[in-house]
Amino acid sequence: MNTLYPIKFKPIIKEKIWGGSRLKNVLGKNVGQIKKAGESWEISSYGNDLSVVKNGFLKDNNIQELIEVYMGDLVGDKVYEKFGVEFPLLIKFIDANDYLSIQVHPDDKLAYERHNSSGKTEMWYIVDAEKDAELIIGFNQQMDRQKYIRHFGSGTLRDILNFEKANRGDVFFIPAGRVHATGPGILFAEIQQTSDLTYRIYDWDRVDVDGKPRETHTELALDAMDYAHHKNNKTEYTIEKNSSSKIVKCEYFTTNIIELNREIEKDYNKFDSFIIYMAMEGETLIQFSESENPIAIKKGETVLVPAVLKQIFLKPVNGESKLLEVYIDK
């Protein structure tokens, strides 16, 4: 059997009513004829959206076929035991050229009861943001079900939502149950559970291509919502250069940021998980074998490092680069 290597997949581009042009113009994605490219699904095994390999001898195989063959060598033994051929994370880049709908995601318990699906906890890393760009996350005051219903019914929902300024490098962790929406002018990376369960609360009175209002899920959202007031919705973190600096750790994923200005070695022997690198800035060479050429990853690209590869060297091209590093640590 040929040796596994860092795998790149063909992005799955999604047209969205609120999408823009930054996936193409900033991240270099091939969006074809899509005018409003809202999402690039970088790694997916959700439904029929199965990521397909674009490099190396595994080219043109989809992600579930890879897991069927390589099992724990690809994703980690514990991950394979728990999730089988479903890859547990959905990795995206998202370009919001307008407000996304105000929405909430159910947790695992509610999602399995209602939809026989996992819930959706996610995080956002802001790749780029226009001046004064903002997003919505949580409530700006303590809420309860009845108080929320009164505001929703009277058209004053905006008054109780927490608006946050979004700047390049900001991180927002969004556990299932927290109301959220992205405002216009924001390009971000999203790391989430493999689920697309979304309860749309309000869609800014927009209509679809047929001129009809988009579906909302008012009643479903009520049981899924976290009504608590959280004082800190932005994740604070510090960066130590040439090292993995933790930004989010939860039961579903761990995400670190690595800022490089020299070559470093990563030892993954203590991990029983795949590693995902998402390139945020610059270009990085990934050396995974003495006998193989390094694989380059540049801004806007994503690579899956199989769990069986334990010694990795990362080298910035042209001085400096920045990566997100994602895995499951449990």
N, C-alpha and C positions, 0 to 999 in steps of 0.2 A: 504494500500500500504506500502510495506517495506521501511525503511528509506534508503535514498541514502547515499553513502559512497565514499571515494577516490577510483577511478577506475584505475586499471592497464589493459593494452591491450597487446595482443600478437604482438610482433614486426613483421613487414613485411620486410623480407630481400630481397634486390635487388642485383643481380649480375651485375657488371659493368666491362668494359674492363680495367679500371684503379683501380679497387678495390684491397683490401689486406686482412690482417688477424687480424687487430686490433679490429674490432667489436667483434670478438670471444675472442682474447687473452687479450685485455685490458678491454673491457666492459662486457665480459661474455655472449655475445649473442649466442644463438643456431642457427648456420647458416646452419646446415644440411650438404649436400654434395657440397655446393657452395664454389668454390675455390677462387674466387675474389669477396668477399662480399664488395660492395661499399657503400650501404645505408641500414640503418635500419629505416623504417618508423614507428615511435613510436605512433603517433596519426594521422589518415588519414580518410577523407571521400571523397577522390579524385577518381572519376571514379568508377572502380570496386574494388579499393583498400580500402575496408572498414575495419577499425580496429575492432577486436573482443575482447570482455572482457575476461580476464583470472582469475579474482578473484571475490569472493562473489556470491550472489544469482543471479546476472545479467550475470554470466559466460556464454559464447558462444553467447550472443547477440551482434550484430554489432552496431557501433556508431550511424548510422541513425535510427535504431530501438529504441535506447535509447532516442534520441531527439524527435522522434515521440510520445513517451509515456510521457516523463518528461518535454519536451519543456523548458520554462524559468527556471524551477527549476534546470535543468542541466546546461544550457549554459548562462542563464541570459535573462530577458524579452526582452531587446533591441536587443540583439544578435539574439534571435529567430525571432523577428519581421523582422529583416533585412535579415537573411540568411536561415531561415526555417530549414530543416533537414540537410543542408550541414554545417558541422563543418568548421568555417572560417579560421582555421589555419592548416598547415601541419607541423608536428614536426618530425625532423629527427636527427639521428647521421650519419655522413659521414666519411669514411676512404678513403683518397686519397693516393694510393700507386704509382701514376704516375700523370702527369699533366692532369687535366680535360680540356675539350675543352674550348677555349676562346669563351665566349658567352655573350649574353645580353638578358634581359627579357623586354617585352613591358609593358607599364603602362595600367591602367584600360581602358582608353578611346580607345587606339589602339587595345587592346586585345578584347574588346567587338565589335568593328567595324569589326575586321578580323575573330575572332574565337568564338564570343558570350561567352566569358570567362572573368574572372577577370585577371588582370595583376599579376605581381609577384615582390613584394618587400620582401626582406629577410635580415636576419642578421646571422653572424657566431660568435660563441664563440669557441675559440681554446681550446680543452680539452688536447691535447698533440701534440707536434711537435718535429721532429728530429732536430738536430743541423743544422743551416743554411737553414732550410726549408723556402720557400717563396711562396707568392701568388701574383696574378695580380689583381689590382683593379684600374679602371680608366686609364686616360692618364697622361703621365709625362709632358705634355705641352698643351697649348690651341690648340684645334683642330677645324676643321669645316668639313663639308661633303666632299668637294673636296680634301682637304688635306689628309683626312683619306683614300679616294679612291685611291689616288696616292700611299700612303704607302702600302695599301693592294695589289694593282696591281703589285708593284715592289718587293714584298717579304720582305719589311722592316717593317712589322707590329710590330715586337718585339721592334724596336727602339723607338716607341712612347708610349708603354705601361708602366704603373707604377708598379714596382715590390716592394713588401713590405716583410720584414722579419716577420715570424710568430712564436710567442712564446706562451707557455702555458698561458692562461688567457687573451690573446688579444681578442678584439672585433672589428668586421668590419661590419658596416651597409651598405647594398647594395640596394639602392632604384632602382626601375625599371628604365632602361635606362643606368645604369652604367656597362660598360664592365668589366668582371671579369673572373677569373679562379683560381683554387687551384693548387699549386704545390705538388710534392710528399712529403710524410712523415708527413702529417697533418691529425689529427683526430679532428673533430669538431662537435658541435651541430648547427643545422640550424633551425631557426624559420622563417616561411614564410607564405604568403597568400596561400590559397588553390588553387593552379594552378600549372601546370607542363609545362607551355609555355616557351620554350627555343629556342632562335635563335642561332644556332651554327655558329660561324664566322670562326674558324680555329681549326683543330683537330690534329695538329702535324703530318700530313700525315699518320695517322694510318688507318688500315683496319679492317673491322668487321670479324666475324667468317667465312664468305664466301669469304674473301680475297678482298672485295670491299671497297673503301673509304666510310667513314660514311657521311651521308647527311649533307650538310651545307645550311645555309639560308642567303646568302650574301645580297640579295636585301631586304629581309624582315627586316634585322637588321638595314639597313641604316636609316629608318624612326623611329626606336625605340631608337636609340642611343643618349645618352647625350654626346655632344662633348666638354663640358666645362672641364677646368682643375681645379680639387679640391685639394687644398694644403694638407688638413688633411683627409686621408682616413681611418685612424685607430681611433676608438672611445676611447677617454680618459675618465677614470672614477676613482672615489675614493670609497673605501670600509669602511663602518662603521660596525664593528662587531655586530652580533645579531640584525641586522636591514636590511630592504630592501634598498639596494643601487642601484639607477637607473643607467642603462647602455644604454638603447635605449628606446625612446618613439616616436612613429609615429602614424599615423591615423589607422594603421592596428593592431598594438600590442604594448604593453609595456613589457619590459623585465628588471627585477631587478636581482641582485645577493645577496644571503644571506649567509654569513659566520657565522657559529654557533660554539660557545664553551660552550654554556649553553642552557637550555630550554627557549624558548620565546613564547609569545602569539601573534597570528595574528588576527586582527579584520577586517573582510571584509564586515562589514555592509554598508559601503559607496559605495561598488562596486556592479554593476549589471552585473557580468561576472563570468564565470568559472575561476578557477585558475589552471595553470599547473605547477608542479614541475618537474624539470629535475635534477637528482643527478649527480653532477660533481666530488665530492670527498666524501669519507667516507659513512656512513650510518646514516639515520635520521628516527626517529619515528614520525609519524603523528597521533596525538590524535584529533579525531573529535567529540567524544561523550563520556560522562561520563559512559555510559552503554556498550560501544563497545571497544574491544581491539584496540590498535593503529596499524596502518599499517606501515611497514618498507619499506623504499626505499633506495637502495644502488647504488653506482656509476654505471652509465650506464642505470639506470631505469628511467621511466617517469610515472607520475601519474596525473590523471585529478580529480580535486576537484570540485564537483558540486557547482553551484552558490548558492544553498540553504544553504550550510554549511558556516556559517559566523564566527564561533569561532574555530580557529585551534591552537593547540599547537605543536611546532616543537622542538624535542629534539635530539641532536647529540648522536650517540652511540660511545663509546670509545673516547670521548674527543672532536673531531672536525668534522665538515662536511661542505659541500658547495652545495648550490642549485641554479639553475636558477628558477625564479618565473615569469610566463608569464600570461598576461590577456589582455582584451580589455578595454580600459579606454576612453569612449566617451559618 
